[in-house]
Amino acid sequence: MMTKYKRTIEQIQQLVTQKVVPGVSYVIFDKQDCYSEILGDAKLKPTSIKLWKNAKYDVASLTKVIGTTTVIMQLVERGQLGIDDPVKLYLPQFSDPRVTVRHLLTHTSGVEGYIKNRNELSAPELTRQLLQLNVGDNFNQRVKYADIGFIYLGWIIEYFYQQPVQQVIDQVVLQPLKMTDATFKPESKDCVPTEIQAKRGLIRGQVHDPKAYILGVHCGCAGLFATLSDLEIFSRAMIDSNLAGLLTDKTVDQLFQDQTPMNGFYGRSFGWRVLLTEASDHHLIIYHTGFTGTWLAIDRDEQQGFILLSNRVHPSADNDEFIDRRHLIMATYLHEKEKSVS
């Protein structure tokens, strides 16, 4: 196992030894083989603390695919929600009748706009202004990744369940999958800190994303805290049992296909990004990242997965080096995963 992913593992270790991130927790699994490490520190300032097993990370946008996407696809399976239903059907305050659920899931909605003093607004005022955003020239033309689509999808979930989206995710995804440490309300002491900000100080046990911080339980784009073990449970369940039967085989098949409304391959499924493998059949894997320094890749065909959790925004979010390294590590992984174990 170590031999097969030797270069990938070296590059992960260099994230810590070359001080790109304070620390990492990661697992690479290949059928029943598994290699995992916890390296470095949980925080550096004001004092350093070593990383520990079962530390909870702010997984940021992994919330979108673990939680919000899964619940939306359950609603679709039950016939309550149509993938190509207009968003306005469920969020009447949203003005554009062209935008559909598919557009939100694939980041092709073109919803854009600037909200003045956004991070200073109350939750009701931020909600009102988010629903008043316009649809620009990118509508149905290109993929432009944005949180707003998944904030809308969270509110669509609330339309059906009549309760906050984060409570729904906990009840219908986290609990059935027995992701026992995953939560939207962690204890601070259990969490790896993120950024040190002038107004909020050291952020620990509270969501880093400013929109999610304001919207609280009503945010479907971020807010989940989870351990490495939680994400391995999720990943293996996606491969082995269609998330313990939460989804059907047909739906999971759809997650591993490009679902953008435009002609051609744009690399976006429902919620997930899809990447081409170097396998002879060039099958797709699903992949997603989180702003705080997290990622998750799942290859259903070959029963492989790669999860990495870091706090690359500590002590500051000004860390583009991590993004460059992430691209390199994923490219190395995609190459090495197709090699035979020597």
Secondary structure, 3 states (H helix, E strand, C coil): CCCCCHHHHHHHHHHHHCCCCCEEEEEEEECCEEEEEEEEEEECCCCCEECCCCCEEECCCHHHHHHHHHHHHHHHHCCCCCCCCEHHHCCCCCCCCCCEHHHHHHCCCCEECCCCCHHHCCHHHHHHHHHCCEECCCCCCCCCCCCHHHHHHHHHHHHHHCCCHHHHHHHHHHCCCCCCCCECCCCHHHECCCCEECCCEECCCCCCCHHHHHHHHHCCCCCCEECHHHHHHHHHHHHHHCCCCCCCHHHHHHHCCCCCCCCCCCCECCCCEEEECCCCCCCEEEEEEECCCEEEEEECCCCEEEEEEECCCCCCCCCHHHHHHHHHHHHHHHHHCCCCCC
